Amino acid sequence: MTSKYGLEFHPKALKDFSKLGAPIREQFKAKLAKVLEEPHIPSAMLRGGLKGTYKIKLRGSGFRLVYKVEEERLIVLVLSVGKRDKSAAYERAQE
């Protein structure tokens, strides 16, 4: 099955993603595959300074991935990846 949306990474997000352990990367890959089918998930929508972006949470590990949807290009753009600790992933997404 082909995805409706393509996937791109912000350069910093790709660098952080590549540093993750293999099990964490695989969990994100599985969740991203679902997101590419339908990226607009109301329960994953972020607010405040990150309005218009969405999150993927890995509860057991505490990692977060923040992405936005570029409808004109049909792209899911990953903005940041990181630990939930002190909102690091969310702060990087705002840069």
C-alpha positions in Angstrom: 0.0 0.0 0.0 1.4 3.4 -1.0 1.2 6.4 1.4 -0.7 9.5 0.5 2.0 11.7 2.0 5.8 11.7 1.6 8.2 12.0 4.6 11.0 14.6 5.1 13.2 15.5 8.0 14.5 18.8 9.1 18.3 18.4 9.1 18.5 18.7 12.9 15.7 16.2 13.4 17.4 13.8 11.0 20.6 14.1 13.0 18.8 13.4 16.3 16.8 10.6 14.7 20.0 8.8 13.5 21.4 9.0 17.0 18.5 7.0 18.5 18.8 3.4 19.4 17.5 0.9 16.8 14.4 -0.2 18.9 13.3 3.5 19.3 13.9 4.2 15.6 11.8 1.2 14.7 9.0 2.2 16.9 8.9 5.7 15.4 9.1 4.2 11.8 6.0 2.1 12.6 4.1 5.1 13.9 5.2 7.3 11.0 4.0 4.7 8.5 0.5 5.1 10.0 0.8 8.9 10.1 1.7 9.0 6.4 -1.7 7.5 5.7 -3.6 10.1 7.7 -1.4 12.7 9.4 -4.1 15.0 10.8 -4.7 13.3 14.2 -6.8 15.6 16.4 -5.6 14.0 19.6 -2.0 14.5 18.6 -2.3 18.2 17.7 -0.1 20.6 19.7 -1.1 24.0 20.9 0.5 27.3 21.9 3.7 28.1 20.1 3.5 24.8 18.2 0.0 25.3 16.9 -0.3 23.5 13.5 2.0 20.7 14.5 1.5 17.2 15.8 3.3 14.8 18.1 4.1 11.1 18.2 4.7 9.8 21.7 6.6 6.7 22.7 5.2 6.3 26.2 7.6 3.6 27.5 10.7 5.4 26.5 9.6 9.1 26.9 10.6 10.1 23.4 8.6 12.5 21.3 8.6 13.4 17.6 7.1 16.6 16.4 5.9 17.0 12.8 3.9 19.3 10.6 1.9 18.6 7.5 2.6 20.5 4.3 -0.6 20.0 2.3 0.6 21.8 -0.8 3.4 19.3 -1.2 1.7 16.3 0.5 4.7 16.1 2.9 4.9 15.2 6.6 7.9 17.2 7.8 9.6 15.9 11.0 10.7 19.0 13.0 12.3 17.4 16.0 12.9 14.2 17.9 13.9 14.0 21.5 13.1 13.1 25.1 10.1 14.5 26.8 12.4 15.7 29.7 12.0 19.4 30.2 10.1 19.7 26.8 13.4 19.4 24.8 11.7 17.9 21.7 9.0 20.7 21.7 11.6 23.5 22.2 13.7 22.2 19.3 10.6 22.2 17.1 10.1 25.9 17.7 13.6 26.8 16.5 
